[in-house]
């Protein structure tokens, strides 16, 4: 992992939805949280974050509301919708299947070469 | 569900509240920046460095904006709106170009819509009966008669014994005179079998339809009225049900009233075109002699049982006929067959409509090619604009999309105008339809036609826009911007040349079709009709049975009427007969015996009846012998006049006059009918390929109540008509005259199919030729304007104006020649659609082909003349200076 910002394609949605399970967040906090939780391994580029948020909103998986933060600023806060929860479950399952499969292939390759 | 709704709400919001959405995004990103900056400061950066770092981390601001827009999925629509706005603006800047393209498209799209409305009404829409695909017509057929009506007793056998039909019905035309309800009037009337309406799937709006009781011999005094008759003659009075009306001087009880739109299915014997023009139906009397199998005059209909195929039905009918022939050997030689009612109804016109559709499709293609050509020329003039746009970062697909939007806008404008034009076009079309055109009443514009128009317009826009758009977007940036290249180069010029060739080829196909139809029409007009239709007035008379009970009374009436007419001022001859020329009459008498020939000698002929002066009135010349006379009566030996075709066929090389024929199986001396004269041939229809043998029995010997009267006059037509009516009224004031027409009208109607096709195809061909000429002019004129400097140089080097002109006209004519050659080949293929409409001309008629080639090449040369003259006027000095 030379470049920590590289995200496997398609996983950003999963990460965002996962982050919003806990509580509604604004964009900056979502990026921050992903970074923290992954021990700085996953870095979300803002250039990708906002289009992704807009896409998820258009899909109806998250909802956006304007709220005033503690600092007194207007922030767009995203909330997971019920459809979003279902989608999250789907994507999580898919991710697990994928990572298991990839793990399996990698392990077999290693054993064969050993 | 809620999610879908949310999505929709968001999409709508992003589309219509664009400003708000954009502001929101700005605010969101600003918030992000602020948070990041704060954090950076907390980490110990200077405020300025903190803000810069945050901004860098966020990346390209506008790029994020753009991507977010894409995510909202409305980008497409927004771009489209922008494209449309841009397209409209740029089209407005070139009004002449826009007007020409829109107008030519509108004309051809309008023509397509009008023709399509006919196709839709006639060929595509199902017949107006429930489950119409199960309805069939059935006929007899023999070696000499392709389509023959049924004998009533045969029909009864079919009805009783068939296993394939849910029900069958039969009709026979017999017009009646209505009296006692206003002026006496002749009504179009049919005698129908019980259950006839049920077979079609129709039922009376009031009352009932005929049942077995009405059909019983000698009963049958009941009537079913059409909605129209009920409204016009009985003021829509429901109490008419159960009351009696007077038809042919006899009382008939009204048992039913049909609803409006109860459409007549069409018939062959004494035909009434399908459509709503039957006034009254009465029960058919099948008589009481089941062995009476001689005369055939019923049209049979049937509704197939569910799941029964046409083949099964035909096999079933054939099996019943085999039984009938066993029981009644006289019916030997007949075959029976069923045909789908739909096919029977539209069969004759399918080819014509498809040919017209082909013609307008060609016209549309030409208009497309023409529009593409104009767009290419325009793209040439817009090279710099396009180059600037692509220099500013517009991708190729973006430019193609922009240009396609323009062509679609043109096409849709053309389509909209075309739809408007088709409103008038359909009216003209219906008004021009040939007489007896099936389902004419069902031709009108409707949603389907407009959908077709829209589809055609869209397709057209894509078709003519794509090539120019692709070519234009490929333009080379460097040369375009430097201002040297003002054209799309040789590729574009080749493309335009190819388009002109295609356009000419398509126009030639239409020109050849029009030429063939014209040639064929000229042949028809030039052909000797065999009679003289000018200055003849005709009408039909049917004597009511009540007033004219016996034959002598009928004979006396007609003799008296004809004598009075003959003596009327301005009348030169007055005659009566079973029918008039070219009216589709098909009474037949096959299998008569000829004296001195074996009994199984095959004979056929049209069976007519005529009064002595019938031939003189119609101008049918006598070839041999003499006409029928007043002295030929029921008491004297029967006589007949035959036509030349019959004389040549059965007495080749002999004199037919004096020979005898007979209808009896074993003729006695009194059964022999002597031929007294031979008259000139008259074809069934002007475009019939052969003349059937025919004979005319003496009206005084073979007595009929219903006859056509023909009067040849020298006075003014209106006077003749008034005199005619006056004479009839003086003789019997209660008698209704019907079908009062001039023979010339009837003759004109017989040509109406050909005239209709010729008119439309010639119209389309004229438009096509104009478009193609315009195309050639455009290409040549454009290339001349590009090459003016070159021409100037050539002049400076000693070329004469004539040389330049020849070169330019030569190029145009060469293009046209290639197109014409291709068109001639294509026309031969297209000609097959046309073949059934042609008379005396083959689709590969060399005269027509040569004439069209000459027209196409001459027009091309003329189109090139103006540009060529411009080139010849090139100024050597100016070009030298500009180089």
Interface residues (C-beta under 8 A of the other chain):
Chain A: X26 X27 X28 X29 X45 X46 X47 X50 X51 X52 X54 X55 X57 X58 X59 X60 X63 X71 X73 X74 X75 X76 X81 X83
Chain B: X2 X3 X4 X6 X7 X10 X11 X14 X24 X25 X27 X28 X29 X31 X32 X34 X35 X36 X38 X57 X58 X59 X60 X63 X64 X67 X68 X70 X71 X72 X73
